[in-house]
């Protein structure tokens, strides 16, 4: 018996195996070397197809949504002024930009649906709100100038875009009536004449825009110094800080009876406070960098907005939002154009031209209101002869002196979230000679107030000056004995309330300032 070597047996087994495999596979290489190869390539192709489909679907969705937003918007001509040149085209990403924002006192939206009751609207479509928004080219400053609806200005002749009729120029007419002479383009023309600017765009919204926008951002925080129950606007608020949205937000912006002097100036101050609070909330929540939130806001705006043709594309609104997202809140200024009562009717206002000139100069020079104005040259500021020298000031009645601090009873009301704050300020008062002090804890409030009883007006003014409290936050209370220093969040961590960077010549605030509306008492 012949034994084959193990090597030979192995070789023959290998050959047999190869022969069997070859017969089975038709001469193909063993499958084990490329196991799963064809499936792997098929997987890549499927993934690529899926990814391409998702991208295509996303692009299609975005295109549809942008088209939807654009279809929401109504347009009207930018400038209807006879003989006025239209604004030159601007790059909304980098040029200085002026946008006139108008609030119409009608509840008819772009869909033609009338919202609310007939009592909510005059039916005439006058501009209930007029604000000029200016964005600086360097993206550092934002200025919002409010124009009272009772302001009398020269009104230009305007061409009605529907009828072609020319309105009559008026030497002195109510600014908010310009809207009725063909549309927003006539108000733009009047603002151009008044300021020496060339407004680039306008946005006009009805009441429903405010109601829906305030709800879209989840409410806006406002502050009132006393409870408000206004039967005219429907505004109902407790004293202190509240969050308003929907019809209550609209009522807060519209009331003409509850705040300040009970007229348009008090209402404008409330509007500025509301917008500053809205800016703080949008910034804190990153709304301008959150595309879903930004889209929902854009949908609300475009559904209730009428704009000029240049601003009708949603991408333009997004570019403006991009310019706003990084502006320091301290460089966002909300001011009222300087005005004075009309000598023929104290219920009407006219421009205070001397006080308004520096404001308009700053806007034309693309300079923010929190920046220092250029210093005048020495030759311009020095008198050339005796006739140019300033007249001595007129003698005025000397105000009654404030009583000695030791005789003034003061209650420090802690309306901050720091439980030690009242004791800290009480110690400062004791060191300053105020010997009659006590403390009291209250619910949190934003703004610091000085409230005084009869006979303590001078002492209240002195105390307010010590802590930097604005004159508008010094309030009389005939039932109070002494003074209450109601310490709000603006005095929580420093010894004085931050002074307004706008200076004494302009009424308004910056977006980082928290303000609390004083009651008109009406």
C-alpha positions in Angstrom: 0.0 0.0 0.0 1.4 3.2 -1.1 0.9 6.3 1.1 0.8 9.7 -0.4 2.5 12.5 1.3 0.3 14.9 3.2 1.6 17.7 1.0 0.5 15.9 -2.1 -2.9 15.1 -0.6 -3.4 18.7 0.3 -2.5 19.9 -3.2 -4.9 17.4 -4.8 -7.7 18.5 -2.4 -7.1 22.1 -3.3 -7.2 21.4 -7.0 -10.5 19.5 -6.6 -12.0 22.2 -4.6 -10.9 24.8 -7.2 -12.4 22.7 -10.0 -15.7 22.3 -8.2 -15.9 26.0 -7.4 -15.1 26.9 -10.9 -17.9 24.7 -12.2 -20.3 26.3 -9.8 -19.4 29.9 -10.4 -18.5 29.8 -14.0 -14.9 30.7 -13.3 -15.5 33.7 -11.1 -13.2 34.5 -8.3 -14.2 33.2 -4.8 -17.0 35.4 -3.4 -15.2 35.8 0.0 -12.7 38.3 -1.3 -15.3 40.9 -2.2 -18.1 40.0 0.2 -20.7 42.9 0.3 -18.9 45.0 -2.4 -21.8 45.4 -4.8 -24.3 46.1 -1.9 -21.9 48.8 -0.5 -21.9 50.7 -3.8 -25.7 50.4 -4.1 -26.0 51.9 -0.6 -23.9 54.9 -1.6 -26.1 55.5 -4.6 -29.3 55.2 -2.6 -27.9 57.7 0.0 -26.9 60.1 -2.7 -30.3 60.0 -4.2 -32.0 60.5 -0.8 -29.7 63.4 0.0 -30.3 65.0 -3.4 -34.1 64.6 -2.9 -33.9 66.2 0.5 -31.9 69.1 -0.8 -34.2 69.6 -3.7 -37.3 69.3 -1.4 -35.7 71.9 1.0 -35.0 74.3 -1.8 -38.5 73.9 -3.2 -40.0 74.4 0.3 -37.9 77.5 0.9 -38.8 78.9 -2.6 -42.5 78.2 -2.0 -42.4 79.9 1.4 -40.5 82.9 0.1 -43.0 83.2 -2.8 -45.8 82.9 -0.2 -44.3 85.7 1.8 -43.9 87.9 -1.2 -47.5 87.3 -2.3 -48.6 88.5 1.1 -47.1 92.0 0.6 -49.0 94.9 -1.0 -47.1 97.7 -2.6 -47.7 101.4 -3.3 -45.5 104.1 -4.8 -42.6 105.5 -2.6 -42.9 109.2 -3.3 -46.0 111.0 -4.5 -44.6 114.5 -4.0 -45.0 116.8 -7.0 -41.5 117.7 -8.3 -39.7 115.6 -5.7 -37.0 113.3 -6.8 -37.3 109.7 -5.8 -34.7 108.2 -3.5 -31.7 106.7 -5.3 -31.4 102.9 -5.2 -29.7 101.7 -2.0 -27.9 98.6 -0.9 -29.9 97.5 2.1 -26.9 95.6 3.4 -24.4 98.4 3.7 -25.8 101.9 2.8 -27.3 104.4 5.3 -31.0 103.5 5.3 -34.1 105.5 6.2 -37.4 103.7 6.5 -40.7 105.5 7.4 -42.9 103.3 9.5 -46.6 104.1 9.5 -49.4 102.6 11.6 -52.7 103.1 9.9 -55.8 103.5 12.0 -57.7 101.0 10.0 -58.3 97.3 10.9 -58.6 96.2 7.3 -55.7 93.7 6.5 -54.2 92.7 3.2 -56.8 90.0 2.8 -59.6 92.6 2.8 -60.9 91.3 6.1 -62.0 93.9 8.7 -60.6 93.0 12.1 -62.2 94.2 15.3 -65.1 96.6 15.7 -66.0 99.8 13.9 -65.2 101.8 17.0 -61.6 100.7 16.7 -61.0 102.6 13.5 -61.7 106.1 12.2 -62.3 104.6 8.8 -60.3 107.4 7.3 -57.0 105.5 7.2 -55.0 108.3 8.9 -51.5 107.5 10.1 -51.8 106.7 13.7 -48.1 106.1 14.2 -45.3 107.8 12.3 -41.7 106.7 13.0 -38.6 107.3 10.9 -36.2 104.4 11.3 -32.5 105.2 10.4 -29.8 102.5 10.2 -26.2 103.7 9.9 -23.9 102.4 7.2 -21.4 101.1 9.8 -24.1 98.9 11.5 -23.3 100.6 14.8 -26.4 102.8 15.3 -30.1 102.8 15.0 -32.3 105.8 15.4 -36.1 105.9 15.6 -37.7 109.4 15.4 -41.4 109.6 16.3 -43.6 112.3 14.8 -46.7 113.3 16.8 -50.0 112.8 14.8 -51.0 116.3 16.0 -47.9 117.9 14.4 -48.6 120.7 11.9 -46.1 120.8 9.0 -46.1 122.1 5.4 -47.8 119.5 3.2 -46.6 119.1 -0.4 -48.9 118.6 -3.4 -49.2 114.9 -4.1 -50.3 112.9 -7.1 -52.9 110.2 -6.3 -51.6 107.0 -8.0 -55.1 105.7 -8.7 -56.9 108.8 -10.0 -53.9 110.9 -11.2 -55.4 113.9 -9.3 -53.1 116.4 -7.7 -53.8 117.5 -4.1 -53.3 121.0 -3.1 -50.1 122.0 -1.2 -50.9 123.3 2.3 -48.7 125.8 4.2 -49.5 124.1 7.5 -51.5 120.9 7.7 -51.7 117.9 10.1 -49.0 115.4 9.2 -51.1 112.3 9.8 -53.6 113.6 7.2 -51.0 113.3 4.4 -51.7 109.6 4.2 -55.2 110.4 2.8 -53.7 112.2 -0.2 -52.8 109.2 -2.2 -51.1 106.9 0.3 -47.9 106.6 2.2 -45.9 108.2 -0.6 -47.4 111.6 0.3 -46.3 111.2 4.0 -42.8 110.3 2.7 -42.8 113.5 0.6 -43.8 115.5 3.7 -41.1 113.9 5.9 -38.5 114.6 3.1 -39.4 118.3 3.1 -39.4 118.5 6.9 -36.1 116.8 7.5 -34.0 117.4 4.4 -33.6 113.6 4.0 -34.6 111.4 1.1 -36.5 108.5 2.7 -35.5 105.1 1.0 -38.5 102.9 2.0 -41.7 102.9 3.9 -43.7 100.2 5.8 -47.3 100.7 6.6 -49.2 98.3 8.9 -52.7 98.1 10.3 -53.7 97.4 13.9 -53.7 93.7 13.4 -50.0 93.7 12.7 -49.3 94.9 16.3 -51.7 92.4 17.8 -50.2 89.4 15.9 -46.6 90.4 16.2 -46.8 90.8 20.0 -48.2 87.3 20.2 -45.6 85.9 17.7 -42.8 86.9 20.1 -44.6 85.6 23.1 -45.6 88.9 24.6 -43.8 92.2 25.4 -43.0 93.4 29.0 -44.3 96.9 29.9 -44.4 98.9 33.1 -46.9 101.4 34.5 -46.5 103.3 37.7 -50.2 103.1 38.7 -53.1 100.8 37.7 -54.6 101.6 34.4 -58.2 101.0 33.4 -58.8 103.0 30.1 -62.4 102.7 28.8 -61.4 104.3 25.5 -58.6 101.9 24.5 -59.6 98.9 26.6 -56.2 98.9 28.4 -56.3 97.2 31.8 -53.0 96.8 33.7 -52.0 96.6 37.4 -49.3 98.8 38.7 -45.8 97.5 38.0 -44.5 95.2 35.3 -46.8 93.2 33.0 -46.5 91.2 29.8 -48.9 92.3 27.0 -49.8 90.7 23.7 -52.7 90.7 21.3 -55.3 93.3 21.9 -53.8 94.5 25.1 -50.5 95.2 23.3 -52.5 97.2 20.8 -54.3 99.1 23.5 -51.0 99.9 25.2 -49.7 101.5 22.0 -52.9 103.3 21.1 -54.1 104.8 24.4 -54.1 108.6 24.4 -55.6 109.1 27.8 -53.6 107.0 30.3 -50.0 108.2 30.1 -48.1 111.4 30.5 -50.0 114.5 29.6 -53.0 112.5 28.3 -52.1 113.4 24.7 -49.9 112.2 21.9 -46.5 112.9 23.6 -47.4 110.6 26.5 -48.6 108.0 24.0 -45.3 108.2 22.0 -43.3 107.7 25.2 -45.2 104.5 25.8 -44.7 103.4 22.2 -40.9 104.0 22.6 -40.8 102.0 25.8 -42.7 99.2 24.2 -40.3 99.1 21.2 -37.3 99.2 23.5 -38.7 96.3 25.5 -39.4 94.4 22.2 -35.8 95.0 21.1 -34.5 93.6 24.4 -36.6 90.5 24.2 -35.8 89.8 20.5 -32.1 90.2 21.3 -32.2 88.0 24.5 -33.9 85.2 22.7 -31.8 85.3 19.6 -34.9 85.8 17.4 -33.0 87.5 14.5 -30.7 84.5 14.1 -33.4 81.8 14.6 -34.8 81.2 11.1 -38.0 79.5 12.2 -38.8 82.3 14.6 -37.7 84.9 12.0 -40.0 83.3 9.4 -43.0 83.3 11.7 -42.5 87.0 12.4 -41.9 87.8 8.7 -45.2 86.0 7.9 -47.0 88.1 10.4 -45.4 91.3 9.1 -45.9 90.6 5.4 -49.6 89.5 5.9 -50.3 93.0 7.4 -47.9 95.2 5.5 -47.9 97.6 2.7 -44.5 98.7 1.4 -42.8 100.4 -1.6 -41.8 98.3 -4.5 -38.1 98.3 -3.4 -38.9 96.7 -0.1 -41.4 94.1 -1.5 -39.0 91.2 -1.6 -38.7 89.2 1.6 -34.9 89.0 1.2 -34.8 92.8 1.7 -36.5 92.5 5.1 -34.1 89.7 6.0 -31.1 91.9 5.1 -32.5 94.6 7.4 -32.9 92.1 10.2 -29.3 91.0 9.7 -28.2 94.6 10.1 -30.1 94.9 13.4 -29.0 91.7 15.1 -25.6 92.9 16.4 -26.4 96.6 17.1 -25.6 97.4 20.8 -28.9 98.1 22.6 -27.3 101.3 24.0 -26.9 102.6 20.5 -30.6 102.1 19.6 -32.2 105.5 20.3 -35.9 106.2 20.3 -36.7 109.9 20.3 -39.5 112.3 19.7 -39.0 115.1 17.2 -38.7 118.4 19.2 -42.1 120.2 19.1 -43.9 123.1 20.8 -47.5 124.1 21.1 -48.9 126.1 18.1 -49.6 129.7 19.2 -53.0 129.6 17.5 -54.2 126.4 19.1 -52.4 124.8 22.1 -53.9 121.4 21.1 -51.8 121.4 18.0 -48.0 121.2 17.7 -45.4 122.7 15.4 -41.8 121.9 15.0 -39.3 123.4 17.4 -36.9 124.2 14.6 -33.9 125.3 16.7 -34.1 122.1 18.8 -34.8 119.9 15.8 -31.9 121.1 13.7 -29.1 119.1 15.5 -31.3 116.0 15.3 -31.8 116.3 11.5 -28.1 117.2 11.1 -27.2 113.9 12.8 -29.5 111.9 10.6 -28.2 113.5 7.4 -24.6 113.0 8.5 -25.3 109.3 9.3 -24.4 109.9 12.9 -25.9 108.0 15.9 -27.6 110.1 18.6 -25.4 108.5 21.3 -22.3 109.7 19.6 -20.8 113.1 20.4 -21.6 115.8 17.9 -18.6 117.5 16.2 -17.3 120.4 18.4 -17.9 123.9 16.8 -14.8 125.8 15.6 -13.4 128.4 17.9 -14.0 131.2 15.4 -17.6 130.2 15.2 -18.2 130.0 18.9 -16.4 133.2 20.0 -18.2 136.6 19.6 -16.5 139.0 17.3 -17.7 142.2 19.0 -19.8 143.4 21.9 -23.0 143.2 19.8 -22.5 139.5 19.3 -21.9 138.8 23.0 -24.7 136.8 24.7 -27.2 138.7 26.7 -27.1 138.3 30.5 -29.7 135.8 31.7 -33.0 137.1 32.8 -33.7 137.1 36.6 -35.9 134.3 37.7 -37.7 133.6 40.9 -35.5 131.6 43.3 -37.1 128.3 44.2 -37.7 127.5 47.8 -34.7 125.7 49.4 -35.0 122.0 50.2 -35.4 121.2 53.9 -32.4 119.8 55.8 -32.0 116.0 55.1 -32.3 115.2 58.8 -35.9 116.5 58.7 -37.1 114.5 55.7 -38.8 111.2 56.4 -37.9 108.7 53.7 -39.2 105.1 53.1 -36.9 103.0 50.9 -39.2 100.6 49.0 -37.2 97.7 47.7 -38.7 96.7 44.3 -35.7 94.7 43.2 -35.0 91.0 43.5 -32.1 91.7 45.9 -33.4 91.4 49.4 -30.4 93.4 50.8 -30.8 96.3 48.4 -33.1 98.5 50.7 -30.7 98.2 53.6 -27.7 99.2 51.4 -29.5 102.3 50.1 -30.7 103.2 53.6 -27.1 103.1 54.8 -26.2 105.6 52.0 -28.9 107.9 53.1 -27.9 107.7 56.7 -24.3 108.6 55.7 -25.7 111.6 53.7 -27.6 112.9 56.8 -31.1 111.5 56.2 -31.8 110.4 59.8 -35.5 109.5 59.4 -35.3 106.4 57.2 -37.1 103.1 57.1 -37.4 100.2 54.6 -40.2 98.3 53.0 -40.3 95.2 50.6 -42.4 95.4 47.5 -43.0 93.4 44.3 -40.3 93.8 41.6 -40.4 96.8 39.3 -38.2 98.1 36.5 -37.9 101.8 37.1 -36.9 103.8 40.2 -39.4 106.4 41.3 -39.3 109.2 43.8 -42.8 109.8 45.2 -43.4 112.8 47.5 -46.1 114.3 49.7 -47.2 117.9 50.1 -44.3 120.2 51.1 -41.6 117.9 50.0 -41.2 118.8 46.3 -37.8 120.4 46.7 -36.5 117.6 48.9 -37.8 115.0 46.3 -35.9 116.8 43.5 -32.8 116.8 45.6 -33.1 113.1 46.4 -33.8 112.3 42.8 -30.7 114.2 41.7 -28.6 112.3 44.3 -29.7 108.9 42.7 -29.9 110.1 39.1 -33.7 109.6 38.8 -35.2 111.4 35.8 -37.6 114.3 36.4 -40.4 112.3 34.7 -40.1 109.7 37.5 -40.7 112.2 40.3 -44.3 111.9 41.2 -46.6 113.8 43.7 -48.9 111.9 46.1 -51.2 114.2 48.1 -51.9 111.4 50.6 -48.2 110.7 51.4 -46.2 112.2 54.3 -42.6 112.6 53.4 -40.9 110.7 50.5 -40.8 107.2 49.1 -37.7 106.1 47.2 -39.1 103.1 45.2 -36.0 101.3 44.1 -36.4 99.5 40.7 -34.2 97.2 38.7 -32.4 100.2 37.1 -30.9 101.0 40.6 -30.2 97.4 41.7 -26.4 97.3 41.3 -25.2 100.9 41.3 -25.6 104.0 43.3 -27.2 106.1 40.6 -29.6 105.4 37.7 -27.7 105.5 34.4 -28.2 108.9 32.8 -29.7 109.0 29.3 -27.0 109.3 26.6 -29.4 111.4 24.5 -28.7 114.5 26.6 -31.3 117.0 27.8 -32.3 118.3 24.3 -34.1 115.2 23.2 -37.0 113.3 24.8 -36.7 109.6 24.5 -34.7 106.6 25.5 -32.3 103.9 24.4 -33.2 100.3 24.0 -31.2 99.2 27.1 -33.1 101.6 29.3 -36.1 100.3 31.2 -38.8 102.9 31.7 -42.1 102.9 33.5 -45.1 105.0 32.3 -46.6 107.6 34.6 -50.3 108.0 34.7 -52.0 111.0 33.2 -54.6 111.0 36.0 -57.4 111.2 33.4 
